Amino acid sequence: MDVSQPSSPGQDAQPQTAPISDPRPTPDYGTLGPCSDIAAGGPDSVPSAAPRVANSTRFGPVYAVAIGVLFAVLVGGIGSAHAAWYRLANLFSLRGNVAAPASPKDPRQLDRLKPQTQAETLLELAVRNSDGATDQISSRVDHWQGKLKWNSQIATLTTAALNSRDMRVRESGIEVELAAYGLAKNSASLDYLLRTAESPDHAQKIWALWALGLMGNRGVEPDRIVQVLTAHLKDSDEDSRHWAVEGLALVGTTETIEPLLQTMHNDPSPSVRENAACSLADSGMFTHEQRLSAVPQLLNYTDDPSLDARTHAWAFQALGVITRQHLPNDSSAWRSWYDSAKND
């Protein structure tokens, strides 16, 4: 399941054909409440609701692996992503006839590997929090343009990276994903994604909404991308609004907080409202300080009479994740805590 590559790295080229129809977006990425950390899809499937696991006590960003065969990905929440990765490490223990380096501090050994294997090896080490792996990815990723293929290994690794608590590892996952999609960080790729986001092909459209978020996060005209994604929050179909939310969370600029709050309040779909809540709480690429800026409005949502009980509950859960406070689902208790915290 490849993405057509630009003609050569660094040129203002664009993919020659539309990207894969089953993209990085995942059915339950960032869902609040009891949710499954395992999801799968076929090569031509369109993301839809994923099964959930009861009695979960926490939530976090969950990214499904988008490949052409069904296979299990990471199990456990965001905090267990690293442990789960070790159970998958045997998939990457040997790269052809060349042993994978145990440390990114051996560039000569890395240089012996093909670009595809370099990317897989370094992203594996980054997920394991190996010192220097994210720096190596940053220094090499531009040279990987046009040389990477989207495959099950890249899918599994970017899943682990995007679930990391370390923002640098999440960023590395985005960098490798863009390179594997064949998308250079330039205006030509952006224009291609903007056209694809208006495609009548639904799967291509939602892939583009996701990829626009990746591109915006890496600094390619983020203001323009936010404007486009925000406009898609008004689309008539739920799927498009869902993935516009995901794209905005990936961009991760302060300007995306307000449209996510509005979506959490106003969208007619419970799934989209839930997705916006989790994007504000834990998913995507926001800093802790950015998430804290949403707290006053989330407090208002906990007892807003125009919202249903589910949305009230999502507001409470988002508050708990952002503030790391364990309070009951009681608006008065949360307002009392917040007033006290402001005065400290």
C-alpha positions in Angstrom: 0.0 0.0 0.0 2.2 2.7 -1.3 1.9 6.4 -1.8 3.2 7.7 -5.1 6.4 9.6 -4.4 7.5 13.1 -5.5 10.0 12.9 -8.4 12.9 13.7 -6.2 13.6 15.0 -2.7 13.4 18.7 -2.2 11.7 19.5 -5.5 8.3 21.2 -5.6 6.8 18.0 -6.7 3.6 16.3 -5.6 2.3 12.7 -5.6 1.4 11.6 -9.1 -1.7 9.8 -7.9 -4.1 10.0 -4.9 -2.7 8.5 -1.7 -3.9 5.3 -0.2 -7.6 5.1 0.6 -7.1 3.7 4.1 -5.1 6.4 5.8 -3.5 7.1 9.1 -6.8 8.3 10.6 -8.2 5.8 13.0 -11.8 5.1 13.9 -11.3 5.8 17.7 -8.3 8.1 17.8 -8.7 10.2 20.9 -12.1 8.9 22.1 -13.1 9.7 25.6 -14.4 7.1 28.0 -14.1 3.4 27.7 -12.4 2.7 24.4 -10.4 0.1 22.5 -6.7 0.6 21.9 -7.0 -1.9 19.1 -8.5 -1.1 15.7 -8.0 -2.5 12.2 -9.1 -1.7 8.7 -8.8 -3.1 5.3 -7.1 -1.3 2.3 -10.3 0.2 1.0 -12.2 0.8 4.2 -13.5 4.1 5.3 -13.0 4.8 9.1 -16.0 4.1 11.2 -16.8 3.5 14.8 -14.4 1.0 16.5 -15.3 -1.5 19.3 -14.7 -0.4 22.8 -13.5 -2.2 25.9 -15.5 -1.8 29.0 -14.1 -0.8 32.4 -11.3 1.4 31.0 -10.3 4.0 33.6 -8.4 6.4 31.4 -8.2 7.5 27.8 -5.5 8.7 25.5 -4.7 9.2 21.8 -5.2 5.9 20.0 -4.1 5.6 16.4 -5.1 2.6 14.3 -2.7 1.0 12.0 -3.8 1.6 8.4 -2.5 -1.3 6.3 -3.9 -3.8 3.8 -4.1 -6.7 6.2 -5.7 -7.0 9.6 -3.2 -7.1 12.4 -3.1 -6.2 16.1 -1.4 -3.0 17.2 -0.5 -1.6 20.5 -2.6 -2.8 23.5 -3.1 -0.7 26.6 -3.5 3.1 27.0 -1.1 5.8 26.2 1.0 5.0 29.3 1.6 1.4 28.1 2.6 2.2 24.5 6.2 1.8 25.3 5.7 -1.6 27.1 3.6 -2.8 24.2 6.3 -1.8 21.8 8.7 -4.2 23.4 6.3 -7.1 22.6 6.5 -6.1 18.9 10.2 -5.4 18.8 11.0 -8.8 17.3 9.4 -7.6 14.1 12.4 -5.3 13.7 15.3 -7.1 15.3 17.0 -7.7 11.9 17.0 -5.5 8.8 17.8 -7.8 6.0 21.3 -9.1 6.7 22.2 -6.0 8.8 21.5 -6.0 12.5 19.6 -2.9 13.7 21.7 -0.6 15.7 21.1 -0.7 19.5 21.7 3.0 19.7 21.2 6.0 17.4 24.7 7.2 18.5 26.3 5.0 15.9 25.7 6.9 12.6 28.1 4.8 10.7 26.0 1.7 11.3 22.9 3.6 10.5 24.4 4.8 7.2 24.8 1.2 6.2 21.1 0.7 6.2 18.7 1.7 3.4 16.6 4.8 4.0 13.5 2.7 4.7 15.3 0.7 7.4 16.9 3.8 8.8 13.5 5.4 9.3 12.0 2.2 10.9 15.1 1.7 13.1 15.3 5.3 14.4 11.5 5.5 15.0 11.7 2.3 17.0 14.5 3.7 19.1 12.6 7.0 19.5 9.6 5.1 20.8 11.9 3.4 23.3 13.1 6.8 24.4 16.6 6.1 23.2 18.7 9.2 23.6 19.5 10.9 20.3 16.9 9.1 18.1 14.6 12.1 17.6 17.6 14.2 16.6 18.7 11.6 14.1 15.3 11.5 12.6 15.2 15.3 12.3 18.6 15.4 10.6 17.8 12.6 8.1 14.1 12.9 7.3 14.6 15.3 4.4 17.0 12.8 2.8 14.3 10.1 3.0 11.9 12.0 0.8 11.0 9.8 -2.2 12.7 6.8 -0.7 10.2 5.5 1.9 7.2 3.3 1.4 4.2 3.1 3.6 4.0 -0.4 5.0 2.9 -2.3 8.1 6.2 -1.6 10.0 5.9 2.1 9.4 2.3 2.0 10.4 3.0 0.2 13.7 5.9 2.5 14.5 4.0 5.7 13.9 1.2 4.3 15.9 3.6 3.9 18.9 5.2 7.3 18.3 1.9 9.2 18.1 0.9 7.6 21.4 4.1 8.7 23.2 3.9 11.1 26.1 7.1 12.7 24.7 6.1 15.5 22.2 9.4 15.0 20.4 8.6 11.4 19.7 5.1 12.4 18.4 6.8 15.0 16.1 9.1 12.3 14.9 6.1 10.1 14.1 4.6 13.0 12.0 7.9 13.5 10.2 8.2 9.9 9.2 4.6 9.6 8.3 4.8 12.6 5.9 7.9 11.1 4.3 6.3 7.7 3.9 3.3 9.3 2.3 5.6 11.0 -0.2 4.6 14.5 1.0 7.4 17.0 1.0 6.9 19.9 3.4 6.3 22.5 0.7 3.6 24.5 -1.1 3.2 21.9 -3.9 2.3 19.2 -1.4 0.0 21.6 0.4 -1.8 22.5 -2.8 -2.2 18.9 -3.6 -3.7 18.2 -0.2 -6.0 21.2 -0.4 -7.4 19.9 -3.7 -7.7 16.4 -2.3 -9.7 17.7 0.7 -12.4 18.8 -1.8 -12.4 15.4 -3.6 -15.7 13.7 -4.1 -13.9 10.5 -3.1 -14.8 10.3 0.6 -11.8 8.2 1.7 -9.3 10.5 -0.1 -11.0 13.6 1.4 -10.7 12.4 5.0 -7.1 11.3 4.4 -6.3 14.8 3.2 -8.0 16.4 6.2 -5.7 14.3 8.4 -2.6 14.9 6.3 -3.3 18.7 6.3 -3.0 18.5 10.1 0.3 16.7 9.8 1.6 19.4 7.4 0.4 22.3 9.5 2.1 20.9 12.5 5.4 21.0 10.7 5.0 24.7 9.9 3.7 24.6 6.3 1.2 27.6 6.2 -0.6 26.6 9.5 -2.9 29.6 9.4 -4.2 28.6 6.0 -4.6 25.0 7.0 -6.5 26.0 10.2 -8.8 28.1 8.1 -9.6 25.2 5.7 -10.0 22.6 8.4 -12.3 25.0 10.4 -14.4 25.4 7.3 -14.8 21.6 7.1 -16.3 21.6 10.6 -19.5 22.7 8.9 -19.6 19.9 6.4 -22.8 18.0 6.3 -21.3 14.5 6.8 -20.1 13.4 10.2 -16.9 11.7 8.9 -15.6 14.9 7.4 -16.2 16.9 10.6 -14.6 14.1 12.6 -11.4 14.2 10.6 -11.4 18.0 10.5 -11.3 17.9 14.3 -8.4 15.4 14.1 -6.5 17.7 11.7 -7.0 20.7 13.9 -5.6 18.8 16.9 -2.6 17.8 14.9 -1.8 21.3 13.9 -1.7 22.1 17.6 -1.7 25.9 17.4 -3.5 28.0 20.0 -5.8 29.2 17.3 -7.3 25.7 17.0 -8.5 25.6 20.6 -11.6 27.8 20.1 -13.0 25.9 17.1 -12.5 22.6 19.0 -14.4 24.1 22.0 -17.2 25.3 19.7 -17.4 21.8 18.0 -17.6 20.1 21.4 -20.5 22.4 22.3 -22.4 22.7 19.0 -21.8 19.7 16.7 -24.9 17.6 16.3 -23.0 14.3 16.4 -22.1 12.9 19.8 -19.0 11.2 18.3 -17.7 14.4 16.9 -18.3 16.2 20.2 -16.5 13.5 22.0 -13.6 13.6 19.6 -13.3 17.4 20.1 -13.2 16.9 23.9 -10.4 14.3 23.7 -8.5 16.5 21.3 -8.6 19.3 23.9 -7.7 16.9 26.8 -4.9 14.6 25.5 -4.8 13.9 21.8 -3.0 15.8 19.1 -0.1 18.2 19.5 -1.1 20.7 22.1 1.2 21.7 24.9 0.0 21.4 28.5 -0.3 25.2 28.7 -2.5 25.3 25.6 -4.8 22.7 27.1 -5.1 24.6 30.3 -6.4 27.6 28.3 -9.5 25.5 27.6 -10.3 24.9 31.2 -12.6 27.9 31.9 -14.9 27.0 28.9 -14.9 23.3 29.9 -16.0 24.3 33.4 -18.9 26.2 31.8 -19.8 23.1 29.8 -20.1 20.9 32.9 -23.4 22.5 33.8 -24.5 24.1 30.6 -28.3 23.3 30.4 -28.1 23.2 26.6 -25.7 20.2 26.6 -26.7 16.6 27.2 -25.4 14.4 30.0 -22.8 12.7 27.8 -21.2 16.0 26.9 -21.2 17.1 30.6 -19.4 13.9 31.4 -16.8 14.4 28.6 -16.2 17.9 29.9 -15.5 16.5 33.4 -13.3 13.9 32.0 -11.3 16.4 29.9 -10.9 18.6 33.0 -9.5 15.7 35.0 -7.0 14.8 32.3 -5.8 18.3 31.7 -5.5 19.4 35.4 -4.6 16.0 36.8 -7.1 16.5 39.5 -9.4 13.7 40.8 -12.6 15.4 41.6 -16.2 14.1 41.4 -18.4 15.1 38.4 -19.7 18.0 40.3 -19.6 21.5 38.8 -19.4 23.3 42.2 -16.5 21.2 43.3 -14.6 21.9 40.1 -15.3 25.6 40.2 -14.2 25.8 43.9 -10.9 24.0 43.0 -10.4 26.3 40.0 -11.0 29.5 42.0 -8.6 28.3 44.6 -5.9 27.3 42.0 -6.1 30.8 40.4 -5.4 32.4 43.7 -2.4 30.3 44.6 
